[in-house]
Amino acid sequence: MSLLLKEKTFKNFINNEWVDSISQETVKSISPMDKEEAVGYVQKSTEEDLEKAFLAAQNAKKGWRKLGQAARGQYLFKVANIIEENLDEIAETMTKEMGKTLPEAKGETARGVAILRYYAGEGMRKNGDVIPSSDKDAMMLTRRTPVGVVGVITPWNFPVAIPIWKIAPALVYGNTVVFKPATEAAVTAAKIVDCFAQVGLPEGVLNFVTGSGSVIGEGLINHPLLDAITFTGSESIGKRVAESAASRGIKSQVEMGGKNPVIVTKDADLDVAVEAVISGAFRSTGQKCTATSKVVVESKIYDEFKEKLVQETEKITVGNGLKDGIWMGPCASESQFNTVQHYINVGKEEGADLLTGGEVLTGDEYDKGFYISPAIFDNVKPDMKIAQDEIFGPVIALINASDLEEAIEIANDTKYGLSASIFTTNISSFLEFADEIEAGLVRINAESAGVELQAPFGGMKGSGMGSREQGEAAKEFYTEIKTIFIKG
């Protein structure tokens, strides 16, 4: 029976079998829209469960590599079709489990389908190059070979797109996978894994183990059979992932968030800028690593921009993301809800002015979930915590700058460097911005949140380590180059 048929308890997937954890214990995944509602139950796995997953992946890697890239790509095409057929069910589960609105959840699931089809196409693309040899009687070429067993650890904020953009290239390039999702989104992840399971992958190619970070996460990071690890999540854990991988000489790819600035210049189209800032800051309740977090505005248009921004923000409807007309859902968990409240209080204590929002919403359905109104702070100084720390919630810090040079200085004044945007109609301004800004993703007259699946994605400074994700750049992480010299 498919997991997509609304089961409530989800097992681990190891060696092509859905199995209970040895612990015989489960963990409840609650809905942030209604903390009394259990979206489902996932396994509280043990180190022994993880060991079985790694042994399965290790035993499968030779056969999966030998199957060939074209055949591996065909599996991904089939998975894409199954997810597309079940898009509504998966999206609804995502909304229930982590709170983003249903239209956003459907969009993310559709993106997952597109990512799968992109990497399925890699099955028929080149996996090496012919290089001229100094010996006229010889041939020299390169071939891309898989790294082996890849560990995949994903966060709760994009429970479909992020696992797929890691797992799909890992598989098509010939690796086997041990996958641990965030517990807060593990039910959604289980339904995605079920779509892979339905296409009949060879035994052990994809393994799925749920459980705590302290047991399964740490066990995965340090497992002796691990050949490479790709991680998206917190800065503290990301650094441990990179350190552990470096100490063992294996590959790591780590994305750790951002404090993403938007600059609005005096010649910008303010209506366009306001709309994009609101979308970038408050979609998904600000719970995106690329979400707009601080907005640096040239002083000449600061007051006008601020007035428009507050006016439009106050039109946002907050509530149950399954309902029509709801623009923003709740924080994804009680922990994240508490973090957002903490930073709103910090902003006030630091002397910033709360222009609108930042209130815990109460009454009716609000009492059941983790709802907070989108917040905008004025009179923010660049060194304040709300202008420096990643909040991961619906909070904007407005900062006044005298000119573009100062605005770029303020934008770069952060340990992060993931994404950044500028709104301007001046070609010289956006060229200067593109050259000077310290971010891996630079957007002109577009919101800071978002990247196209065929383009490299990753950050500078404290936002990431290792090679880029997505697009052709993924090949650099999931494969090694083998140079072959042939003499007749």
N, C-alpha and C positions, 0 to 999 in steps of 0.2 A: 504493500500500500504506500502511495506517495505521501510524503510529509505535507504536500500542498493541500491535502484533504482535511485541513483544519485540526490536526492532532494538537495535543497540548504538551506532551512530554517528548523531548527531542533527545536522541541518543548521539553518541560519538559515531563517526564514520571512519572505520579503520579496516584497511585491506578489503575494501568493497563490501563491508558489512556494517549495518547499524547496530551498535552494541552499547549495553549499559556500562557505566563506569564500575570498576571493581569496588569502589566505595559504596555502591548502591544508594548514593545520595544525589539529590538534585538541588538546583538553585532556582529560585523564582525570579522571573523577569517581570517587573511591574510596569504598568503604563504611567508615564509622567502626566497624562491627562486625568488619570484616576488611580491614585495609589492603592486603592483597594482591588483593582483589577489585575489579575495575573494574565499576562499575554501568553505565557507558556513557562515550561520548566526545562532546564538544560542540565547536563551532567556536571557534578562536582568531581572532576577527574583527579586521578592520582598520578604519581611519577611512573607507576607501572603501566597505566593506560598510555602515557606519553611514550614510554619505551616501546610498546607494541606498535604505535604509530610510526616511530622512527625505523624500527626493524622492517616494517612493511614498505616504507618509502625506499629504504636502502636496497631491499631485495628487488624492488620494481625498477630501479633506475637504469639498469643495463638494457632490459627489454624495451623500455619506453624510448630510450635513446635510439635503439636499433630500428624501431618502428618507422622512423623517417619523418621529416618535417611536414611533408604534404599530408600524410595520414593523420598526424597530430592536429593539424589545422582543421581537418574535417570534423573531428570531435568537437572543437570549439564552435563551428557553425551549428552543429546540432544542439549544443547547450544554449546558444543564443536563441534558437527557435523555441525551445522549451520555456525559457524565461519570458520571452515575448508572449507566448500563449497564456502564461500565468501572471502577467504583469500586474493586473488589478489586485490579485490576491497578495502578491509580494509587497506591493506598495501600501496596501492597507495595513499589513502587518508592521511595516516600517513606521507608519504614522502612529499606530497604537504603541509601538515599543519605544520609539525615541522622540516622538512628538512633532516632527516637521509636518507641515500641511500635506494633504493628500496630493494636490497638484505638484508640489515639490518632490514628493516621494515617487510619483509616477514618472516625473522627469528624470530623477536619478536612476530609476530602474531601466528606463529607455536608454539612458546613457550607458548603463552596464551592457545592454544588448549590443549597442554600437561598438563598444570597446572589444567585446568578444569577436565581433565580425571583423574588426580591424586586425586583430591578432590572428584570427583564423586565416586571413589573407596572407599573413607572414609565412604560412605553410608553403606558399608557392613563390616566395621571393628568395633572393640570393642569400646564401649563408657564408660567403667568402669572396675573395678577389684573386685574380691572376696578376702576378707581379713580374715585370721583366727580370730575367736573371743575367748576370754578367757572363755566364757560361752559355754560349749560343746553342749548345746541344742539350740544355737542361730546361726544365719547366719549374717555375716556383709559384706556389699559390697559398692562400690562407683558407682555413676552414674554421667556422664557429662551432665550438663544442659546448655542451651544457656543463654547468658547474657541479651538478649532482643533486643533493637533497637540500631544498630551500625551505627555511622556516619563514612563515608569514604571520605577522602579528598586526592586527588592525584595530582602529578605534571605533567608537560607537556613532560618530556623527555622520558618516557616510557608509552605512552597513552593507550596501550593495556595490557602489562604484569603486571604493578603495580595495576591497578584497578582489574584485574582478580585475582591476588594473594591475594587481600584483600577481594573481594566480594565472591569468590568461597568458601573459608572456612567459612566465616560468614554465608552463606546460608546453607551449608550442615550440619553445627552444630546446625542449628535451629533458627538463628537470622534473623531479618528483617533489611533492609538497607536503609539509605538515603545517596545518593552518589552525591558529588560535585567534578567535575573535574576542572583542571586548564583551564581557558578560552582559552589559546593559543592552547589547544589540545581537545577542547570540541566537535568538529565535529567528530573526530575519536572516542571519548568516546561515543557519541550518537549512532554511528553505532554498537558499542559493546553492548550497552544497548538494541538496537533493536533486537539483536540476542537472548538476554534473553527474550525479550517481545514475540518473535515468538513461544516460547515453551509453552506459556500459564501458566506462574506462577500464583498462587493465587493472588487475588487483594491485593495490598499494600506491597507485600513481598520485591520488589525492586523498589525504587523511585529515580529519577534522576532530579536534579535541577541545572541549570547553572546560573552563575551570578558572581558578584564581590566578592572578598575576604572580603571587608569591610562590605558587607550586608549579603551575603549567608554564607561565611566562618565563620564570627563572630557569626552569628545567629545560625549556626549549632553547633559550639563549645560550646555555652552557652545555648542550648535549654534544657528546663526542662524535656523533654521526652527522652533525650539521656541517654543510659545506658553504652555505651563504644564508644571510638573514636580511629580510626587508621589514622595516618597522615604521609605523606612523603612530605618534602618540605624544606623551609628555616629554619635556626636556630632560627631566631627571632620569627617566627610564631609558630614553634614547641614548644618553651618554653612556649608560651602563652597557647597552647593546653594542655600541661602537667600541668601547674599551674591551669588552669580552672578545669580540671578533678580532680586534687588532692583536690582542695577546696570543691568539691562536693562529693568526695569519689567514683568516678566512674573510670573504667579502661581506660587507655590510652596507646597507642603504637605509638611511635614517632621516625621517622628516619630523620636525619637532615644533611646528607652529610658527606664529608670527605676531607682530604688532604692526599691522599694515596701514600705511598712511595714504591719504588722498590729499593732493594739493589742488586748490581752486584759485586760479589766477584772476586778476582784475578784468581780463577780457573774455572770461569764460561765459558760455551760455548757462546761466544760473539754473534755469528750469531743468535742463538736462543733467547738470551736476547734482542738484538736489535729489532728483529721481534715482540717479545711480548710487549716490551715497546712502540713501535709505535702503535700497535693495541690497547693496553690499554689506551694510551694517546689521540689518535686522532680519533678512531672510534666514530661515533655519534658526531663528532666535539668536543670531550672531554666533552660532556654534560651528563656524568654519575656520579652518586654519588660514584662509585667505580673506576673512571678513574684514571690512573697513572698521578700524578701531580709533584712529585719530585723524582729524580733518584739519588741515592747515590752510588757512584762508588769508589771502592778501587783504590788508587793512582797508583798502579803498572800497571793497565790496563786502566786507565782513558783516556788517549789521544787516544789510539786505539779504545776504545768503542765510544768516542765522534765522532771521524772521521767516523766510520761506521754508527752511528746514524744520523748524518747530511746528509751523502750521501744517505741513504735510505729515509729519510724524504723528501728530495728534489725531489723524484720521485713521491710523492703523487699528484694525480690529484684532483683538487677541482672544484666543479660545481653543476649543477642541478642533484639531486640524482635520478631522473627518467631516466637519460641517461646512456647508457652502458659505461663502462670504467671510471666512476667517483668513486673515492675512498672515498672522504669526501665531505659532503654537507655544507650548510651555518650554521651560528649560528641561533638558533630557533626563535629569535625575535630581534627587534631593541634594546631593553633593554639589552639583553644578548650580543649582538654585541658591544654595548657601554661599557659594563663591561669588556669585553676581551681587547678592545683597552685601556681602563683605566689602566689595570694591566700591559699591555705591556709597556706603558709609565712609570708606577711606577718602573718596573724592570730596565729600562734604568736610571731613576733618582737615583735609589739606588746604581748604579754602576755595575750592572751585564752586561755582554756582550751578545748582541743578535747575536747568531751565524747564524741563518737562520729564515726566515718567519716573522710572525707578521705584515704583510702588508695587508692593505685593498685592495682587488682586484678590479680593475676597467676595464671598457670597455665591450662592447657587453652585454651578459646576467648578468655579474657581477654588473653592475650599477643598476640592478633591485632588487638585493637581499642583504643579509647581509653576504658577503663572506670575509673571512680572511685566510691567509695562516698559516699553522701550525708552531708554534714558538718554538725555543730552546734557553734557556739562559745558558750561561757559567759563571764561577766565581761567583756563587751564594753563599751567606753566609746563614747559617741556620736561622738567625733571620730576614732576609729580608721578606717583605710582600709577595713576589711571592713564598716564601718557607713556608709561614705560612697560608695565606688566601686561602679559596676555590675560585678558579677562575671560574670553570665550563666552560672551553673552551680549545682550542687546544694549551696549553702552558706547556712546560716541563722546570723545574728548575733542572739543573745539579749541583751536589754537590760532591766535592772531600773528601774522607775519608781515613785516614791512614791505618785503619784495620777494621775488622768486628765489634769489640766492639764500635769503634767510629761511624761506620755506623748505628748500631742499636740505639745508643744514638741520632743521628741526626734524624733518622726515627721516633723515639718516641717523638721528640721535636715538638709537635703540640697538640692543644686542641682536635683534632679529633682522632678517632680510629676505622675507618670502615673496610678498607681492606689494606693488605700489601703483598708484594711478595719478594722473594729472588731468585737469580739465582746463583747456585753453584753446584759443583760436589762433594762437601765434606759433608759427612753425619753429621759430628760433627757440621759443620756450620749451616746446616738447622735445626738441632735439637736445637741448641742454639737460633737461630732466632725464631723458633716456640714457644719456652719457654719464650723468653724475649720481643717479640714484643707486643705492646699494640693495638691490633686490633681484631675485632670480626670475620673477615674472613682472614685466613692466607693461602697463596698459595706458593708452592715450584716449581720453574722452570715453572711457568705459569703466565700469565698477571694478574694484580691486579683486573681488571674488570671482573665480571662474578661470578655467583653462581648457583649451580644446584638446580632445583626446589624442590627436595626432602630433601634438607639440610637446617638447620636453617640459617637465615640471619638477621644480625643486627650488631650494632656497640657498641664500648666502649666509655668512656669519653663523649665528646660533640657530638658524632655521633648519639646517640640514647638513648631513655629511654623506659622502659617497656619490655615486653617479646618479643622474637624473632618472625620473620615472616617466612613463608613457611615451608614445610615439616610437620612433626608431631608437631613441636614446635608451630604451629599456634593454635593448640587445647588449649594451655595454655591461650591464650588471649580470644578466642571466646567462651570459656565455663567456668563454675564454677563447682567445685567438690561438690557433695552432698553425704554424708556418710549415709548409711541406715542400721539400726540394726533391725533384724527380730527375734522375739522370738515366738516359737510355743505355 
